[in-house]
Amino acid sequence: MKIECQSDSIKLDSKLYPCTVSIAMDLIGGKWKAVILYHLKDTDKRYSELRRDIPAITEMTLSLQLKQLENDGLLLRTVEGKKPPIKVVYSLTDFGKSCIPLLNAITEWGNKVAVHKGEFVGEDHR
């Protein structure tokens, strides 16, 4: 069965998109959003844990991407405690969890590309 967009354009949150792929890419596209979602798909994490899991991302970029993912309803930011040190935890919302099959498919495809066109290297080769 062929999957097609069912209209010439789609309006979502006052934005107009030419197709549903555009919506998906706006929400999870770019260099880091899918990577962040991937690292949250199995467990909730604190900011410092995400920084450790994704060492190539800058602090500013991680903060910005987390805010965008939260604003788009994919992430939930929970603040625990009222006085320092407060604990901030990030988790996927139900909407965010709905993209886990997509993240798994991207991971599987990326693994195939790495096997056929590249190579896996150890942590000390980053």
C-alpha positions as CSV (number, residue, x, y, z in Angstrom):
1,M,0.0,0.0,0.0
2,K,1.3,3.4,-1.0
3,I,1.2,6.0,1.8
4,E,0.3,9.5,0.5
5,C,-0.4,12.9,2.2
6,Q,-4.2,13.3,2.0
7,S,-4.2,17.0,1.2
8,D,-2.3,19.7,-0.6
9,S,-1.3,21.2,2.7
10,I,-1.7,20.7,6.4
11,K,-2.2,23.4,9.1
12,L,-0.8,22.6,12.5
13,D,-0.5,25.2,15.3
14,S,-0.9,28.0,12.8
15,K,1.9,26.7,10.6
16,L,1.2,25.5,7.1
17,Y,3.0,22.4,5.8
18,P,3.2,21.0,2.3
19,C,3.0,17.4,3.5
20,T,3.0,15.3,6.6
21,V,6.7,14.5,6.2
22,S,7.3,18.2,6.7
23,I,5.5,18.0,10.0
24,A,7.5,15.1,11.2
25,M,10.8,16.7,10.2
26,D,9.8,20.0,11.9
27,L,9.2,18.1,15.1
28,I,12.2,15.7,15.2
29,G,14.4,16.7,12.3
30,G,17.8,18.3,12.5
31,K,21.1,17.0,13.9
32,W,20.1,16.5,17.5
33,K,16.3,16.1,18.2
34,A,16.0,12.4,17.2
35,V,19.3,11.7,19.1
36,I,17.9,13.2,22.3
37,L,14.6,11.4,21.9
38,Y,16.5,8.1,21.3
39,H,18.4,8.5,24.6
40,L,15.1,9.1,26.4
41,K,13.1,6.3,24.8
42,D,13.9,3.7,27.5
43,T,14.3,5.8,30.6
44,D,13.9,9.3,32.0
45,K,17.2,11.3,32.4
46,R,18.6,14.4,34.0
47,Y,20.4,17.1,31.9
48,S,23.8,15.9,33.0
49,E,23.0,12.3,31.9
50,L,22.0,13.5,28.5
51,R,25.3,15.5,28.2
52,R,27.2,12.4,29.1
53,D,25.3,10.3,26.6
54,I,25.7,12.8,23.8
55,P,29.2,14.3,24.3
56,A,29.4,16.0,20.9
57,I,26.4,18.3,21.6
58,T,27.1,21.7,23.2
59,E,25.3,22.8,26.4
60,M,23.6,25.6,24.5
61,T,22.4,23.4,21.7
62,L,21.2,20.7,24.2
63,S,19.2,23.3,26.2
64,L,17.7,24.8,23.1
65,Q,16.7,21.4,21.6
66,L,15.2,20.3,25.0
67,K,13.1,23.5,25.1
68,Q,11.9,23.0,21.5
69,L,11.0,19.3,22.1
70,E,9.2,20.3,25.3
71,N,7.3,23.2,23.5
72,D,6.3,20.7,20.7
73,G,4.9,18.3,23.3
74,L,7.4,15.5,22.8
75,L,9.2,15.9,26.2
76,L,8.1,16.5,29.7
77,R,10.4,18.5,32.0
78,T,9.8,17.7,35.7
79,V,11.3,19.8,38.5
80,E,11.7,18.0,41.8
81,G,12.4,20.0,45.0
82,K,11.8,23.6,45.9
83,K,15.2,24.7,47.0
84,P,18.7,23.9,45.6
85,P,19.8,21.5,44.6
86,I,16.7,21.0,42.6
87,K,16.4,17.9,40.3
88,V,15.2,18.4,36.7
89,V,14.2,15.2,34.9
90,Y,13.3,14.9,31.2
91,S,11.0,12.2,29.9
92,L,9.0,11.4,26.8
93,T,5.3,12.4,26.8
94,D,2.8,9.9,25.3
95,F,3.1,11.9,22.1
96,G,6.9,11.6,22.3
97,K,6.6,7.8,22.9
98,S,4.6,7.5,19.7
99,C,7.7,8.2,17.7
100,I,9.7,5.3,19.3
101,P,8.9,2.9,16.4
102,L,10.3,5.6,14.1
103,L,13.4,6.0,16.2
104,N,13.9,2.2,16.2
105,A,13.6,2.1,12.4
106,I,16.1,5.0,12.1
107,T,18.5,3.1,14.4
108,E,18.2,-0.1,12.5
109,W,18.8,1.7,9.2
110,G,21.8,3.6,10.6
111,N,23.3,0.3,11.8
112,K,23.0,-1.1,8.3
113,V,24.6,1.9,6.8
114,A,27.4,1.7,9.3
115,V,28.0,-2.0,8.5
116,H,27.9,-1.5,4.7
117,K,29.5,1.9,4.3
118,G,31.4,2.6,7.4
119,E,32.7,1.0,10.6
120,F,32.0,0.9,14.3
121,V,34.8,2.3,16.4
122,G,35.5,2.4,20.1
123,E,34.9,5.4,22.4
124,D,38.5,6.5,22.2
125,H,38.1,7.0,18.4
126,R,35.5,9.8,18.7
